[in-house]
Amino acid sequence: YTLDERRQALGRDGESMDLSATELRILHAFMSRPGEVLSREKLLSLAFGADHYVCDRNIDVYISRIRAILRTLGEPGTRIRTVWGSGYSWVEDA
């Protein structure tokens, strides 16, 4: 995967999908910390800043959207792993 921050897009095998600013920041957080479990709170802080006023369950909506984008790019849906009770992690070799 290639994360193009300038174009705000995620690419794979010559195809790309546009991302919202928040999706971009979340993907950047995942891709810069492969294998690390990121809590909802940590993802929100990285995506919106330390003084965010967003419900932590909103991150689930963003994760769902990102998974849909990954599926569109040919990912079977195993790249973002749910770690029950802890958060999510980016699986390098899904």
C-alpha positions in Angstrom: 0.0 0.0 0.0 1.1 3.6 -0.7 -0.4 6.4 1.4 -0.2 9.6 -0.7 -0.7 12.4 1.8 -0.5 15.1 -0.8 -3.3 13.6 -2.9 -5.1 12.3 0.2 -5.3 8.8 -1.3 -4.5 5.2 -0.7 -3.0 3.2 -3.5 -2.3 -0.4 -4.3 -1.2 -2.1 -7.6 -1.8 1.0 -9.7 -5.3 1.7 -8.3 -6.1 4.4 -5.7 -9.0 5.5 -3.5 -9.5 9.0 -2.2 -9.7 9.4 1.6 -11.2 11.8 3.9 -8.8 13.8 6.1 -9.7 11.7 9.1 -9.3 8.4 7.2 -5.9 9.6 6.0 -4.8 10.4 9.6 -6.0 7.1 10.9 -4.3 5.1 8.1 -1.1 7.1 8.7 -1.3 6.1 12.4 -1.7 2.5 11.5 0.9 2.3 8.8 3.5 4.1 10.9 3.0 1.6 13.8 2.5 -1.8 12.2 1.6 -4.5 14.7 1.0 -2.1 17.5 -2.4 -2.2 19.1 -3.9 1.3 19.1 -6.8 2.0 21.4 -9.8 3.9 20.2 -8.7 6.8 22.4 -5.2 6.8 20.9 -6.6 6.7 17.3 -8.9 9.6 18.1 -6.1 11.6 19.6 -3.9 10.9 16.6 -6.7 11.7 14.1 -8.3 14.7 15.9 -5.7 16.0 18.3 -5.4 15.7 22.1 -8.4 18.0 22.8 -10.9 16.2 20.6 -14.6 16.2 21.4 -15.6 13.1 19.5 -17.1 9.9 21.0 -14.6 7.0 21.0 -17.2 4.8 19.2 -16.9 7.1 16.2 -13.6 5.4 15.5 -15.5 2.2 14.7 -17.3 4.0 11.9 -14.0 5.2 10.4 -12.5 1.7 10.7 -15.5 0.3 8.9 -15.0 2.9 6.1 -11.3 2.2 5.8 -12.0 -1.6 5.7 -14.4 -0.9 2.8 -11.7 1.1 1.0 -9.2 -1.7 1.5 -11.7 -4.2 0.1 -12.2 -2.0 -3.0 -8.5 -2.2 -3.5 -8.5 -6.0 -3.3 -7.8 -6.5 0.4 -9.8 -9.5 1.9 -10.5 -7.5 5.1 -7.7 -8.9 7.3 -5.3 -5.9 7.2 -6.9 -4.1 10.2 -7.3 -6.5 13.1 -9.7 -6.0 15.9 -8.1 -6.6 19.3 -11.1 -7.2 21.5 -11.1 -5.0 24.6 -8.0 -3.1 23.4 -8.4 -1.5 20.0 -7.1 -2.2 16.5 -3.8 -3.0 14.8 -2.4 -2.9 11.3 -1.3 -6.3 10.1 1.8 -5.9 7.9 1.5 -9.2 6.1 -2.2 -10.0 6.0 
